[in-house]
Structures are given as C-alpha cells and as structure tokens.
Amino acid sequence: MSGGEPRVRFPLVAWFLAGCGLVAAVQVVFVAGRDWDATILLQVGAPSPARRILERELGPVAVSPGQGHDGKYFYLVARHPWFWTADAEQLDGVQDPAYRYGRPLYPLLAGLGGMLPPRATLAGLIAVQVLAGGLFAVALVLVARHNGLPTLAVLLGLATPCIFSSAVLLTSDLLALTLTLHGVYFWQRGRVAGSVALFAAAVLAKEYYALTPLVLAATEFRQRPRAALMLGVLSLLPLMVWRVALASVFGLGESGGNFAVPGKGILDVAPYWTNPALGGLAILLVVVSLAAVVRSSRPLPRWQCVVWGLLGLCASHVVWIDPADILRVISPAWWFAIWCWYPVHSEATK
C-alpha cells in the first residue's frame, strides 16, 4: 500500500460492535414502528399455512400483507431442521420443503439444531442476524486492509442492501454474504482449507453463493490449479449431498421460476414498481457490475461483479417485482463494485 493511502482505522472489535449495532438498530426501528411486536419479523401473511403453527407456538402473531416473506419458513425449519422427521403439518407450513429446507445453515444455527423452544428460536433468528452484521463489518475491514481500500470504502460497504433487508425479513442473505467475504479473505491469504470451509458454509446458507467460489476457481485455475480444484469441488460438496438427500424425499422443488431471458424480468415489472427509485438503484448496480469487465484492473472483484451482475440481469419478474428483493439477492455485487471502482493508489490489484 502506498504511503498516501490511509489504512482502515479503528480495531476489529470496534467494527464488529458497529456492525452488530447497525443490524440491531435496523431491527429495533422496524419493530418499534409496529407496536414492538417482534413476530412482525417473521413476515406471516394472513393466508399462509404457516400461521396456525406459529400462533399455536408463539401466540397471536403480527400479520404482513399477502403471503408475507421468508422469515416464517426459516422459523419453521429452525424448529424442525431435520426434514426426514417433519410431519405433514410442518411440510404444509413450509409449502415447498425441497426449496425451504435447501438453505439449512441459518435455521440450524438459530435454533441450535431444533433444541430451542419457540420464543428462544425467534430470538435465535434475530441474534444470528446481529452477529452476522458484526462479522460482516470485520470481513469488510480485513478485505479492505489486504487490498488497499480505505475506511470510506468500508463505510460504503456497510450500506449493502442485505444489511437492511435480511435484518427485518430474517433471511439467510447476510449470513451467506458474511461467510463469503471471509472466504475471499482466507483465499487471498493463501489459507485454502479455511477458505473452502467458509465458502461451503456460505453455500449451505444460500445456494446462489456458490457463484463466488466457482468463479474464483475458474479465474485462478492456471495459477493455482490444485487449490482451485479443491475450491470449486469441495465448497459445493456439502450442499450437493444435502440437496440430493432432499430430492430423494421431496423431488426438485418449485424454484425454477426465478430466472428468465436476460432483461425480461426488469421489463415485465418496471412499470408496476411502487418504489421506482429503488428499482433504478437495482438497475444501476447491475449496470455498474457488468461494466467492471471492461473497466476494472482488479481481476478478483471484476469477475465477481460480472457474475453477480449477470445473476441480476437474468432474474425473472418474480424477483424484480420488489426492487428490495433483487437488491438483497445481488448484494455481493455492492461490495465487489466498491472494490472494483474505488480509486486506490496501491500496488495490489487483486
């Protein structure tokens, strides 16, 4: 790093506490605006089959519009994480068990493998988000310091969309992103085994995060063939085993509608956005990410930007109908774009 470029300031523990505080503050503000009822974080829609189970275990729950969102499914899986023991009511509550049980890490951590009682499980879902926020801030600082990025870049990284959406929807995005960035840092430091373990955990949190180790393995195969092969295969192996077991019981699930011809998802729903500004931000993030292929001189974040930008471009109307959802899905592009485009005077172009 050149002498003129400041390092990221403050110790890691301060960044950890700041990240935890940021997520906790987002959750508190969200719950405070809804009569301090923490069950609003579960996003339970009135017609959802999950509602009767949650109300039996938690008492009356706050009702969200429509079917709600994914928090209720993560709660149900956290209460009964071993799909082969789930009864008919549980399977009806999660609606698509092949899909909902396909992201096991977050509910396993939140419910301690199904050992926690109902209220403690809800608290666990919230606590994992807070801890993930702290570890996410630490990951940003570690990667920034290793690659010559200053404090401002880290602060911009903390504005990544899933910090806000995952915190109040109780989804696995923030946990997966946190593990992914730690995996990137370990990879850059040459700690292949640790990197593989972290990426494998990220993929168990959310399958889309397989993109990062696969792209890393492909782009660095010529320089580090053995390590790249380990990364590309072993990072995906635990999820593959889990998904094969799921498919043997429930089939392949119903998640195929998330993808479409490039750009079609945007064109289908853009006229109907209730928040066009947020939709415009999502489109801008996709464009900036794709532009990195011809602009950035930093290979690692450049190709990560491209692949996450392509994911956004190929997402269907199901994902683009709510711009907050697509921003959450392609959140890795936010930090990789900062890494690509931030003007840094450094010898490293990793």
C-alpha positions as CSV (number, residue, x, y, z in Angstrom):
1,M,0.0,0.0,0.0
2,S,1.3,3.4,-0.8
3,G,2.1,5.9,1.9
4,G,-0.6,8.3,0.7
5,E,-3.5,5.9,1.1
6,P,-4.8,5.6,4.7
7,R,-5.4,2.2,6.2
8,V,-8.8,1.3,7.6
9,R,-8.9,2.9,11.0
10,F,-10.1,1.5,14.4
11,P,-9.6,-2.0,15.7
12,L,-11.6,-5.0,14.5
13,V,-13.6,-5.2,17.8
14,A,-14.9,-1.7,17.2
15,W,-16.0,-2.6,13.7
16,F,-17.6,-5.8,15.0
17,L,-19.6,-3.9,17.6
18,A,-20.5,-1.3,14.9
19,G,-21.8,-4.0,12.6
20,C,-23.8,-5.6,15.3
21,G,-25.2,-2.2,16.4
22,L,-26.2,-1.3,12.8
23,V,-28.3,-4.5,12.3
24,A,-29.8,-4.3,15.8
25,A,-30.7,-0.7,15.2
26,V,-32.5,-1.6,11.9
27,Q,-34.4,-4.3,13.7
28,V,-35.4,-2.0,16.6
29,V,-36.6,0.7,14.3
30,F,-38.6,-1.7,12.3
31,V,-40.2,-3.4,15.3
32,A,-40.8,-0.1,17.1
33,G,-42.9,1.1,14.2
34,R,-45.1,-1.9,14.6
35,D,-46.1,-1.8,18.2
36,W,-43.0,-3.6,19.4
37,D,-44.2,-6.9,18.3
38,A,-41.1,-9.0,17.3
39,T,-43.2,-11.5,15.5
40,I,-43.5,-9.0,12.6
41,L,-40.0,-10.0,11.7
42,L,-41.4,-13.5,10.8
43,Q,-43.4,-11.8,8.0
44,V,-46.5,-14.1,8.3
45,G,-49.2,-13.4,5.8
46,A,-52.9,-14.0,6.7
47,P,-53.5,-16.8,4.3
48,S,-50.2,-18.6,4.9
49,P,-50.5,-22.2,6.1
50,A,-47.6,-21.4,8.5
51,R,-49.7,-19.0,10.5
52,R,-51.7,-21.6,12.5
53,I,-48.4,-23.3,13.6
54,L,-46.8,-20.1,14.6
55,E,-49.8,-18.9,16.5
56,R,-50.0,-22.2,18.4
57,E,-46.4,-21.9,19.4
58,L,-46.0,-18.1,19.8
59,G,-49.5,-16.8,20.4
60,P,-51.0,-14.2,18.2
61,V,-48.5,-13.0,15.5
62,A,-48.3,-9.8,13.6
63,V,-49.8,-10.2,10.1
64,S,-48.0,-9.0,7.0
65,P,-49.5,-8.2,3.6
66,G,-50.2,-11.1,1.2
67,Q,-48.3,-14.3,2.0
68,G,-45.6,-12.3,3.8
69,H,-41.9,-13.2,3.4
70,D,-39.4,-15.9,4.2
71,G,-38.9,-15.4,7.9
72,K,-41.7,-17.7,8.9
73,Y,-40.2,-20.5,6.8
74,F,-36.8,-20.1,8.5
75,Y,-38.6,-20.2,11.8
76,L,-40.4,-23.5,11.0
77,V,-37.2,-25.1,9.7
78,A,-35.3,-23.9,12.7
79,R,-37.8,-25.6,15.0
80,H,-37.6,-28.8,13.0
81,P,-34.4,-28.8,10.9
82,W,-34.2,-32.5,10.1
83,F,-36.5,-32.8,7.2
84,W,-36.9,-36.6,7.4
85,T,-38.6,-36.2,10.8
86,A,-41.1,-33.4,9.7
87,D,-44.8,-34.3,9.9
88,A,-47.5,-33.4,7.4
89,E,-48.4,-30.1,9.1
90,Q,-44.8,-28.9,9.1
91,L,-44.4,-29.7,5.5
92,D,-47.6,-27.9,4.6
93,G,-46.4,-24.9,6.6
94,V,-43.2,-24.6,4.7
95,Q,-45.2,-25.1,1.5
96,D,-42.2,-26.2,-0.7
97,P,-40.0,-28.4,1.5
98,A,-37.4,-29.1,-1.2
99,Y,-36.8,-25.4,-1.5
100,R,-37.3,-24.2,2.1
101,Y,-35.1,-27.0,3.6
102,G,-32.4,-26.3,0.9
103,R,-30.8,-23.5,2.9
104,P,-30.1,-25.2,6.2
105,L,-27.3,-23.3,7.9
106,Y,-29.2,-20.2,9.2
107,P,-32.0,-22.1,10.8
108,L,-29.6,-24.7,12.2
109,L,-27.6,-22.0,13.9
110,A,-30.7,-20.0,15.1
111,G,-32.5,-23.0,16.6
112,L,-29.3,-24.9,17.8
113,G,-30.4,-27.9,15.7
114,G,-34.0,-27.7,16.8
115,M,-33.3,-27.8,20.5
116,L,-34.6,-24.3,21.4
117,P,-38.2,-23.7,22.4
118,P,-40.4,-21.3,20.3
119,R,-39.6,-17.9,21.7
120,A,-35.9,-18.8,22.0
121,T,-35.9,-19.8,18.4
122,L,-37.3,-16.5,17.3
123,A,-34.6,-14.8,19.4
124,G,-32.0,-17.0,17.8
125,L,-33.1,-15.9,14.3
126,I,-32.7,-12.3,15.4
127,A,-29.4,-12.9,17.2
128,V,-27.8,-14.6,14.2
129,Q,-28.6,-11.6,12.1
130,V,-27.0,-9.2,14.6
131,L,-23.8,-11.4,15.0
132,A,-23.6,-11.7,11.2
133,G,-23.7,-8.0,10.9
134,G,-20.7,-7.7,13.2
135,L,-18.8,-10.4,11.4
136,F,-19.7,-8.8,8.1
137,A,-18.1,-5.5,9.2
138,V,-15.0,-7.4,10.2
139,A,-14.9,-9.1,6.8
140,L,-15.1,-5.8,5.0
141,V,-12.2,-4.4,7.1
142,L,-10.0,-7.5,6.6
143,V,-10.5,-7.5,2.8
144,A,-10.1,-3.7,2.6
145,R,-6.8,-3.7,4.5
146,H,-5.5,-6.6,2.4
147,N,-6.3,-4.8,-0.8
148,G,-5.5,-1.2,0.0
149,L,-9.0,0.2,0.4
150,P,-9.6,2.9,3.0
151,T,-12.1,3.5,5.8
152,L,-14.6,5.2,3.5
153,A,-14.8,2.1,1.3
154,V,-15.7,0.0,4.3
155,L,-18.4,2.5,5.4
156,L,-19.9,2.3,1.8
157,G,-19.8,-1.5,2.1
158,L,-21.8,-1.3,5.3
159,A,-24.6,0.2,3.2
160,T,-25.0,-3.0,1.3
161,P,-28.7,-3.7,0.8
162,C,-29.0,-7.0,2.6
163,I,-27.8,-5.4,5.9
164,F,-31.2,-3.8,6.0
165,S,-33.5,-6.3,4.3
166,S,-32.1,-9.5,5.8
167,A,-32.3,-8.0,9.2
168,V,-36.0,-7.4,9.1
169,L,-37.0,-10.3,6.8
170,L,-34.9,-12.8,8.7
171,T,-33.4,-14.4,5.6
172,S,-30.1,-16.1,5.2
173,D,-28.5,-13.5,2.8
174,L,-26.5,-11.6,5.3
175,L,-25.0,-14.7,6.9
176,A,-24.1,-16.1,3.4
177,L,-22.5,-12.8,2.4
178,T,-20.5,-12.6,5.6
179,L,-19.1,-16.1,5.2
180,T,-18.4,-15.4,1.5
181,L,-16.3,-12.4,2.2
182,H,-14.4,-14.1,5.0
183,G,-13.8,-16.9,2.5
184,V,-12.4,-14.4,0.0
185,Y,-10.0,-13.0,2.6
186,F,-8.8,-16.5,3.5
187,W,-8.3,-17.3,-0.1
188,Q,-6.2,-14.2,-0.7
189,R,-4.1,-15.0,2.3
190,G,-3.4,-18.5,0.9
191,R,-5.4,-20.3,3.6
192,V,-7.1,-22.7,1.2
193,A,-8.7,-25.1,3.7
194,G,-10.2,-22.3,5.7
195,S,-11.5,-20.7,2.5
196,V,-13.1,-23.9,1.3
197,A,-14.8,-24.4,4.7
198,L,-16.1,-20.8,4.8
199,F,-17.4,-21.0,1.2
200,A,-19.1,-24.3,1.9
201,A,-20.8,-22.8,4.9
202,A,-21.9,-19.8,2.8
203,V,-23.4,-22.1,0.1
204,L,-25.3,-24.0,2.8
205,A,-26.7,-20.7,3.9
206,K,-27.8,-19.8,0.4
207,E,-27.1,-21.7,-2.8
208,Y,-26.5,-18.7,-5.0
209,Y,-23.3,-18.0,-3.2
210,A,-21.7,-21.0,-5.0
211,L,-21.1,-18.4,-7.7
212,T,-18.2,-16.8,-5.8
213,P,-16.0,-19.9,-5.2
214,L,-16.8,-21.3,-8.7
215,V,-15.7,-18.0,-10.4
216,L,-12.6,-17.8,-8.1
217,A,-11.7,-21.4,-9.1
218,A,-12.2,-20.7,-12.8
219,T,-10.2,-17.5,-12.9
220,E,-7.3,-18.7,-10.8
221,F,-7.1,-22.3,-12.1
222,R,-4.0,-21.6,-14.3
223,Q,-2.1,-20.0,-11.4
224,R,-3.2,-22.4,-8.6
225,P,-4.7,-25.5,-10.2
226,R,-4.8,-27.8,-7.2
227,A,-6.1,-25.2,-4.9
228,A,-8.7,-24.0,-7.4
229,L,-9.9,-27.6,-8.0
230,M,-10.3,-28.1,-4.2
231,L,-12.2,-24.8,-4.0
232,G,-14.5,-25.5,-6.9
233,V,-15.4,-29.0,-5.8
234,L,-15.2,-29.1,-2.0
235,S,-17.0,-25.8,-1.5
236,L,-20.1,-27.3,-3.1
237,L,-19.9,-30.8,-1.9
238,P,-21.8,-30.4,1.5
239,L,-24.7,-28.7,-0.2
240,M,-24.8,-31.2,-3.0
241,V,-25.1,-34.1,-0.5
242,W,-27.8,-32.2,1.4
243,R,-29.7,-31.4,-1.8
244,V,-29.5,-35.0,-3.1
245,A,-31.0,-36.2,0.2
246,L,-33.7,-33.6,-0.1
247,A,-34.5,-34.5,-3.7
248,S,-34.8,-38.2,-2.8
249,V,-37.6,-37.3,-0.4
250,F,-39.3,-34.3,-2.0
251,G,-38.2,-34.1,-5.6
252,L,-36.6,-30.9,-7.0
253,G,-39.0,-28.3,-5.7
254,E,-40.5,-25.3,-7.4
255,S,-37.7,-22.6,-7.5
256,G,-37.1,-22.6,-11.3
257,G,-39.3,-19.5,-11.9
258,N,-36.6,-17.2,-10.5
259,F,-34.8,-16.9,-13.9
260,A,-35.7,-15.6,-17.3
261,V,-34.2,-14.3,-20.5
262,P,-31.7,-11.5,-19.7
263,G,-33.5,-8.2,-19.0
264,K,-37.0,-9.7,-19.4
265,G,-37.7,-9.7,-15.6
266,I,-37.0,-5.9,-15.5
267,L,-39.1,-5.1,-18.5
268,D,-42.0,-7.1,-17.2
269,V,-42.4,-5.4,-13.9
270,A,-40.7,-2.0,-14.1
271,P,-43.9,-0.1,-14.9
272,Y,-45.5,-1.5,-11.8
273,W,-42.9,-0.7,-9.2
274,T,-44.2,1.1,-6.2
275,N,-40.7,2.4,-5.5
276,P,-39.2,3.3,-8.8
277,A,-36.1,4.9,-7.2
278,L,-35.2,1.6,-5.5
279,G,-35.8,-0.1,-8.9
280,G,-33.5,2.4,-10.5
281,L,-30.8,1.7,-7.9
282,A,-31.0,-2.1,-8.6
283,I,-30.6,-1.5,-12.3
284,L,-27.7,0.8,-11.7
285,L,-26.0,-1.8,-9.6
286,V,-26.4,-4.4,-12.4
287,V,-25.0,-2.0,-15.0
288,V,-22.1,-0.9,-12.9
289,S,-21.3,-4.6,-12.1
290,L,-21.4,-5.6,-15.7
291,A,-19.3,-2.6,-16.7
292,A,-16.4,-3.8,-14.5
293,V,-15.5,-6.4,-17.1
294,V,-14.0,-3.6,-19.3
295,R,-13.1,-1.1,-16.7
296,S,-11.6,-2.6,-13.6
297,S,-7.9,-3.7,-13.4
298,R,-8.6,-5.9,-10.3
299,P,-9.3,-9.4,-11.5
300,L,-10.8,-10.9,-8.4
301,P,-13.6,-8.4,-7.8
302,R,-14.0,-7.7,-11.5
303,W,-15.2,-11.2,-12.3
304,Q,-17.3,-11.4,-9.2
305,C,-19.0,-8.2,-10.2
306,V,-19.8,-9.6,-13.6
307,V,-21.3,-12.9,-12.4
308,W,-23.4,-11.2,-9.8
309,G,-24.5,-8.6,-12.3
310,L,-25.5,-11.3,-14.7
311,L,-27.5,-13.0,-11.9
312,G,-29.5,-9.8,-11.5
313,L,-29.9,-9.4,-15.3
314,C,-31.2,-12.9,-15.6
315,A,-33.6,-12.8,-12.6
316,S,-37.3,-13.1,-13.5
317,H,-40.2,-10.8,-12.7
318,V,-40.8,-12.9,-9.6
319,V,-37.6,-11.4,-8.1
320,W,-37.7,-8.0,-9.8
321,I,-41.3,-7.3,-8.8
322,D,-40.0,-5.9,-5.5
323,P,-36.7,-4.0,-6.1
324,A,-35.7,-4.6,-2.5
325,D,-35.7,-8.3,-3.2
326,I,-33.4,-8.1,-6.2
327,L,-31.0,-5.8,-4.3
328,R,-30.9,-8.4,-1.5
329,V,-30.3,-11.2,-3.9
330,I,-27.4,-9.4,-5.7
331,S,-26.0,-7.8,-2.6
332,P,-22.4,-9.2,-3.2
333,A,-22.2,-7.0,-6.3
334,W,-22.4,-4.0,-4.0
335,W,-19.1,-4.6,-2.2
336,F,-17.4,-6.1,-5.2
337,A,-18.3,-3.0,-7.2
338,I,-16.9,-0.8,-4.5
339,W,-13.7,-2.9,-4.6
340,C,-13.6,-2.6,-8.4
341,W,-14.3,1.0,-8.8
342,Y,-12.9,2.7,-5.7
343,P,-9.8,4.8,-6.7
344,V,-6.9,3.3,-4.7
345,H,-3.2,4.0,-5.0
346,S,-1.9,0.6,-4.2
347,E,0.5,-1.9,-5.6
348,A,-2.1,-4.6,-5.2
349,T,-4.7,-5.1,-7.9
350,K,-6.2,-8.3,-6.5
